[in-house]
């Protein structure tokens, strides 16, 4: 496991943009498969976007064309554009060393950040 720390987020108006970042404490993320999940108020944690160690990306249908996930050896980013109120959630970054088929199942990730809040006002 690796300790992950998110930053960014906050309050933004609908149509606006936010950038989230996630870093590992004391180690590189180069070999990790990484993802962003979110938990809207009163709902379960859901997959948002993922990126494999080789750079292949995957997105939830609800964010395709609006969100972009990117990474380097040290930082995982999520650029969020054209935000809508339904994007309001606590956003978590997640990581794992194993290369597994599914990027969308939260139970297959063993490292998690503490979460950062994104609130989109209408």
N, C-alpha and C positions, 0 to 999 in steps of 0.2 A: 504494500500500500504506500501511497504518497500523500503528503498533506497538500491540499489545494486551497488557494485563497483567491476569491473573486473580488473584483473591484468594478466601479462604474455603476450604472443604474441611477435611479432617482425618479423624479416626477417630470413628465413630459406631456405636451399637448398632442392630441391626435394629429397624425400626419408628420410628426417630428421624428427625430432619430436619436438613438442612444448606442453607445459602444460599451460592451462588457469585455473584461479581460480576466484571465485566470492564470495564476502562476504557481509553480511548485516550490515548496520550501526546501531549498538546499539541494535540488537535483534537476537534471534536465528532463524534459518531456519527450525527447526525441523518439524513444521506443514505444511510447504509449499510444493507445487508441483513446481518443478524447471525444467528449460530447457535452452538449448543453441540454439540460432538462429544465422544466418549469412546473411550478405548482400554483395554479390560479386559486383564488380564495374559495374555500369550501370544496375543492376538487382534489383529485389525485395528481401525483407527479407524472408528467408526460414528456416524451421525447420532443426535442426541438430541432437539433442538428448535431451531426457527428462528423468526425474526420479521422481517417485511419492514419497509421504511421507513415504510409506511402503517399498520403495526400488525397485519397479518394473521399469525397464528401457525400453526405446524405441529409435530406431535410424532411421535416414533417410537411404534409401538403399545405397546412394552414400558414406556413411561413415562406414557402417557395417563392422566389422572385422578390422578396422583401428583406430577408435576412441572409447574411453571408458569414460563414464560419471560416476561420483561417488560423494558421499555427506557424510557429517556428520552434526552435529547440527549447525555448524557455517560456513562451507565452501562447495561450489559446485566446482567440478573440471571437466576438460575435458582434457584427455590425447589424444593427436593427433599424430599418428604414420604413417609412410609411406606416408608422405604428397606429394601431387601433386600440380602443378600450379593452378588447378581448385579449390583448397581449399582456394585460396587467397580471403579474404573477411574481412569485419568488423564484429567481433563476439560479440554478445550480450548475457548476461544472463537475464533470465526472471523468474518471480515467481508469484504465486497466492496462496491464502488460500483455495479456493474452490476446491473440488475434482470433476473434470469434465471428460467426456469420452475422448475427444480429447486432445492430447498433442501437436498436430502439428499446430494448428491454433493460429497465433500470436495474434489475436483479443481477445482471451480468457485469456490472461495474462495481469495483470494490473500493475505489477512492472517491471521496466527495468533498466539495467545499462546503462552507457554512451557508451559502446562499446570499444573493443580493436582490433587493426589491426593485422592481420596475413598475411604476404606476403611470398609466396613460389616461389622461383626462379628456373628456369629450367636449 
